[in-house]
Amino acid sequence: MAILNRSFLFLILILAAGFLQVSAKTPVLSAERSYNLKTIETAPLLFEYHRLTTTPAKQLFYFPRRDSTWRKDYRKTEKNALFFYDGGNQSLAASLIGGADYRGSEALQDTMFPALDGGIYLRGFRDSVEFMLDARIYMESHSALHPKSFDREFVEFQKSENNSGVEYASYARYRGHFSIHTGWARFDLARDIIHLGPGFYNNLTLNQFAVPYNMFSMEFQVGPLSVVSFYADLRIYNQSMSMKNSDDRNLYGHRYELDLGNLTVGISEIQVLYNINKPWLFVPVVPLFMEKGNFPEDRNNGALSFDLNYRLFNAARIYTEFFLDDMESPVSLIKNDNIEAKWAWMAGIQSGFNTEVNGFDLELGAIAEYARVEPYVYTHFKQNTAQLGHLGYPLGNQGGPNSQTIDFTLYGRLHRQVFLGLRNTWFWKGTDYGSALNDTTPRQNHMNIPKEFLKGAKMEYSLTPALSYDGKYFGFMMELTLFNERRIYSRLGFKW
């Protein structure tokens, strides 16, 4: 494979940078940064799920959320930052952060090298306020004549005739949180991704592998009940600077999660409004699936999901999620013979084991998940209106409507530094009507239109080994996808 040959020298440089010290914590437990804004820490959310599986810790399955241990360990974890100030009830740390990537993708028909990024990572607190900001500038050289965005967000291409013969892509990315903690609730203004439920890869309502958006959330707990209410400002078209995105798409949602020890029960509901906005929906006691009937059908779209998680002997979790987008009646849902029955189902198991090898901590685990998403899920009656999507991609399961996914991953981490993973994915995607986010059907007699699950689908198998090292100031990672949609992603990063 040509991509592998061209990356050989770069990978040697990555390996030479390796063996330093343990990396730091972050103030927010957030979604995996799979496409950009990679930090030194590898798969932090995966190992949060591992912790919830292998310890008797309280199980909470909504992200992003506060990492309460960060403030307790602030002096220990942040004292080596480039700038560090500790004033008791107010503290600030600042680091330079960045790296160099080599990316190649047959799906994009593109190779990105060199791909450089650099910026600043701020984190701190004052009294009841905590904040963090990771902001970076990117510059990339692409081999494709008409390159596409690797992370699915906006990219600006600088033409050679305007830059003394140099042609490259440039763009900026950031994620940030500004959180206020009161005696009864946490309020958070952020740019991030919401991830709901006990699954890792295939969550159906809101999924960590969606494209980031601006959001506001409120979280509070009453005994064993956790309640999260949120709002997000979504974009309709994948060209974010297009004037077409002057149309509004607003997301409201709630999650109610009941902690019963090893058993966790969750209910999530979301509602998307097109060119209307009703802040009343943010109130956590407003049932969105009932309120939905008070708005024009063409301008709103809602969904409701239920999930269960059970932890077994601090060694495994079994979990499932059922997502209901729409139905005419319970009978039509059971018959499942027309496009009005829009639902999805996910089930999985995660197992984990912690031990020591020559005095070094060793964490081992496995995840297996299955997801089925029926045709027309996440879609709406009119194109580019109230679809459950952002920048042209689903908010939930990234397979989208009319898809089926099986994931099986083995992973391990030694001394919180060396990570190895092996992910197997079997994926089917239908080609019939109802397979795309913007697929529509006639409003008249749509109950008589049959749906066909996975019509035209072919099984696509991919194998993704991953290797990384997390250091105190430097880290490296390499991820290689074989067979279907072959690609490579290697990175040398720093945080100082």
N, C-alpha and C positions, 0 to 999 in steps of 0.2 A: 504494500500500500504506500503510495507516494507520500501521503501525509506523515506516516511514521518515519520515513527516511529524512524528511526535511526537519523533523523535530528532534532528531537524535542529539545534536549538539546542545540544543536548549535544555534538554532533560539532564545532560551531564552537569550543566551549570546549576540546575535545581538541586541535584543530589549533593553537589559540593557545598551548598549553603546550609545543609541540614542540621547537624546535631547540636542544638543549643539548649535552652531551658524551657520550662513549662510556660504556656501562654496564660493570659489574664481572663477574668470574667467580664461579662457585660451586664448593664443594669436592666436589660429587658430580655426576656425569653421570647424569641421571635422566630419567624419562618426561616427555612433554609434559604440561603442566597445562592441559588443554583445557577443563575445566569450572569449576575454582575455583583458588584460591591462585596466580593469575597473578602472575608477577614482571615486572620491566621487560624482561628478556631475552625476545625473541620466538623461538620454535621452536628452543631450544638443541639438542635431540636431532636435529632435521632437519639442522642444520649440522654436528653431529658425524658423521652419516652422509655428509654432503657432503665433509667432511675425509677420511674413510676412502676415499671414491671418487676424490678428485682428488690425493692425495698418496701416497707410498710407506709411510705409517704402518702399524704393526702393526694388523691388523684383528681387533677383538674385538667380538662381537655378543651381549653380555649386559649388561643394565642393570637397576638402578642399579649403577654402579661408580665407583671413585675417579678424580677428576681430579687427577693428580699434579702438573700445572703450577700448580694453585691455591696450594699451599704455597710453591713457588719464587717466585711473583709476589705473595705475600701483602701485603708492604708497599706495593707499587705499586697493587694493585687495591683494597685495603681502607682505605687511609689517609684517605679522605674520609668514612668511616662516622661516624655520630653519636657513637659511642664506639669508640675504637681503642686497643689496648694491644699492644705488641710487646716481649716479654721474652726474645727469643732462642729458647729451646726451648719457650716457652709464649706463646700469643697469643690475643687475643679481640677480636672486632669485633661491634658491635650496631647495628642500624638499625631505625628505625620504617618500617613498610611497610604499604601499603594502597591504596585507590582507590575509584572510583565507576564503577558499571557501568550500562549500559542494555541489557536483554535482552528480546527478544520472540520467541515461538515459537508457530507455528500448531499444531504437534504437541501442545504442552502447553496450548494455548488460553489463553495467559497473557502478560502483559507485566510485567516486573520493573523498576520505576524509582520512586524512587531505590533502588539496590542498593549499599550501602556496606560496606566492610570495612576493618579496621585491626588491626594487631598488631605483633609484634616478630620480627625476623629475626636470629638469633644464629649465629655461626660462629667456629671457632677450633680450636686444637690444643694439646696438651701432650705432649711426648715423642712416643710412638708412637700417641697417641690423637687422632683428629680428630672433630669433631662439628658438626652444624648443626641448627637448629630454625626452622621457619617456622610461627608460630602466630597465628591471626587470629579475630576475632569478626565475624560478619556480621549485618546488619540490612537487610531488604528489604520493599518495598511491592509487593504483587501485585494485579493487576487481576482475576484469577480468583476466583470465589466459593469454590472448593475447590482451592487451588493445590497443585501437585506440586513435588517437589524438582528443581531444575535440574541438579544434579550427581549425583543418584540416591542420595545419602546422607541421613541423618536431618535433618529440619527441624522446628523447633518453632514453632507459630503462636500468637501472642499475640492473644487475642480482645479486641474493643473494650470489652466490658462489664467486663473486668478491667483496662483500661488507660486509663481516662478518655476513652473514645471513639476511641482510637488502635489500629488493627489492623495488625500487621506480622508478618513471619517473622524468626526469629532462630536462629542456630546457630553452632557453632564448628568450625573445621577446622585441622588441622595436618599437616605432614610433617616428619620428622626422621630423623637418622642419628647413631649413636654407634658409631664404628668403631675397632677396635684392630688395629694393624699389627704383626705379629711378623716374625721373620726368614724365615718360610716361608709365612705365610698372612695373610689379612685377614678379621676377624670383624666383622659388622655387625648391630647391632640397629636396626630402622628401622620407620617407617610410610611406605610408598611403594607402587609398583607394579612388578612384575618384567616385563621385556620381553626375550624370548629370540628370537634368530635375526636373519638379515640383512634381513628385510622391515621396512617402516616402518608401513604402515597395517593390513595384513591378516595379521600373524603368527598362527599357529594354536594354539600351545601356551599361551603366556602373552603377553598383549598389553597395550601401554602404555595403551590406552583403556578398560581395565577400571576397576572401582571400587577405590580404595586399601584396603590391609589392613595389619595389623601382621605383621612378619616378622623372621626371623633367618637370616643367610646366612654361609657360609664360602667363601672363594675362595683358590685357590693355583695356581701354575704350575710345571710340570716341563718344562723345555725348551720345545718348541713346543706342549705340551698345557696347556690351561687347564681347570680343574675348578671348578665352582660347585655347592655343596650348600645347600639352603634349606628352611625351614619357614615356613608362614604360617597364621595363625589366621583362619579364614573365618566368615562369617555366612550363614545359610540364607535367612531371610526378609528382604524388602526393608524391613520395618519393624524397624529395628535395635533399638529398645527393647522390642520384643514379648517376652513371656515364652517364646514359641516358640523364640526364639534362645538359650534355655538348653541346647538340644541343640548338640553340638559337630560342627564340620566342620573337619578338619585337612588341610592340604596339605603334602606332602613332594615334593621334586624334586631332580634333578641335571641339570647340563649339562656335557657334555664337548666341548671345542672344539679342533680341531687346526689350527694355523696353518702352512701350507705356502707362505708368501710371498703371492702373489696369489690362491692357492686356500685357502679356509677350509672345513673340514668340521665339522659340528656334529651332536650327538645330544642330545636333551632327553627326559627322562622325568619324569612326574608321577604321584602317587598321592594320592587323597582318601580319608580315613577318616571314617566317620560314627559318632559316639558311642564311638569307641575311639581311642586314641592310642599310637603305638609309636615312641618317639624313636630306636630302632635304625635306622629308615629314613633318618635324616639322614646316616648314614655313607656317604661318597661311593662306596665300593666295593661297596655293596649294590645289585644290579640290581633295581630296583623292579618291572620287568615279570615277573621270576621270583618275587620275594617276594610278589607279589600273591596267589598261590595259597595262601598260608598264613593268609588271613583270610576270614571269612564273605563270600560274594558280595554279600549285600544291604547290607553295611556298607563296601564299598570299591570304588573305581573308578580305573582307571589308563589311561594313554595313553603312547605312544612316538612320537617324531618324528625325522626326519632332514632336514638342510638342507645345501645347498651354496651357496657364493658364490665368484665369480671376478671379479677386477678386471682390466680391460682398459686398458693403456697410461695408467693414472692419469687416465682420462677417463670410465670407465663401470664399473658392476658389473652382472653378471647373477646371479640367485639364484633358489632354489626351496626349498620345504619340503613334505614329505609327512608327514601326521599320521595315525596309526593309533590309533583309539579301541578298536576291538574287531573280531574276526573269528573265525569258526569254523574256517577252514582257509585256506591260500593260494588254493585253488581257489574257495572261496566268495567271496573278495575279488575275484578276477578276474571271476567271473560277475556279482557285484554285483547280485543279484536278490532279496535279502531284508534284513531290518533288522539282521541280525547283522554285515553288512559296513558298519562305521561308520568312515569315513575322510574326510580332507580334503586338498586340494592347493592350494598357492599358488605363483605364479611372478611374477617382476618384473624390472625393469631400472631402474637409476638412472644418469643421466649428469650430469656436472658440468664446469664451466669457470670458471677464475679469470683475471681481467685487471685492468687499471687504466683509469680514465677521469679525465683531468685530475688525476692524482695520488691519486685515491680508489680503494680496492679495490672490485672488483665481482665478486660470486659469482653464477653463474647455473647452473640445473640443472633437471632434469625427473625425475619418477618415474612409472612405469607398473606397475600390479600387477593380477593376476587371482587370485581366490580362489573355490574351490568347496568347500562344506561339505555333506556328505551328510546325509540325515535321521537323526535320533537321535544325532548326534555331541554330546558333552558331557552327554547325558542318562543316566538310570539306571532300574533296574526299579521303584523306589518313589519317589513324589514327595517332594521336600524331604528327601532323605537324602544320598547321595554324588554328587550332580551336580557336574560340573566348573564351579562357579559361585560367586559371592559376592554377597550381597544381591540375589539374583534375576537377576543378569546373568552372562554367560559370562566365564570367565577368559581365554579365547582370542579368536578372531575375533568381533568384536562383532555381526556379522550373525547369529550363532547357527546352530543346526542348520537344514538344508534352505534354504540361501541361496547366492547367487552375487553376487560383487562385482567390478566393474572400476573402478579408480581411475587417473586421469591428472592429474598436477599439474605446472604450471610455476611456478618460483619464482626470486626474485632478491633479493640484499641488497647495498646500497651502503654502503661504509665501516663495515660492521658496525652500521649504525644504521637505515637505511630498508629495510623489507622489503615486497615485493609477492609475492602468490601467487594462483594461479588453479587451483582443484581441480574436476575433473569426476568425477562418480560415477554409475555405472549399477548399480542394485541390484535384485535379484530375491529375493523371500522367499516360500517355499511356504506354503500354508494347510492342507495335509493333515496327517495324523498324523505326528509326528516333527519338527515345525517349532518347538516350544517347548522350553525348557530342562527343564520338568517333565513333558513328554509321556512316557507309559509305555505298555507293551503287556502282554498276558497272558504270564506266564512259560511256560505250556503251549503247545507247538507254535509258538513265536514264530519258529522257523526257516522256517515255511511262510507267514508273513505277508509279502506283497510290499511293497516300498517304491517310492514314485514321487517322483523328484527334481523339485522346483519345481512340483508340481501346484498349480494355482490361482494361480501367481505372475504378477504384472504388473510390467513393467519400470518402475522409478522413477528418473528422472534429476534430478540436482541440480547446480547450478553455484555455486561458492563463491569469490568474489573476496575477498582479504584485503589489508589495508594496515596497517602499523604503523611506529612510530618508537621506537627505544630510546635514551633519554638517560641522563645521569649520575645525575640525581635524579628525573626524570619520564619517562614514556613514554605512548604512546597506541596503541590498536589498534582496528580495525573489521573485522568479518567478517560477510559477508552471504550467506545461502543463498537461491538463487532456484529457482523451479519447484517441485520436490517438497519437502515439509517446510520451507516458507519460514521463515526466522528471521533475526534480527540480534543481533549481540553486539558492543558497543562499550564501550571502557574507557579511563579516564584513571587511571593509576597512579603511585605515587611510592615511592621507597626512599631514605631519608636516614640 
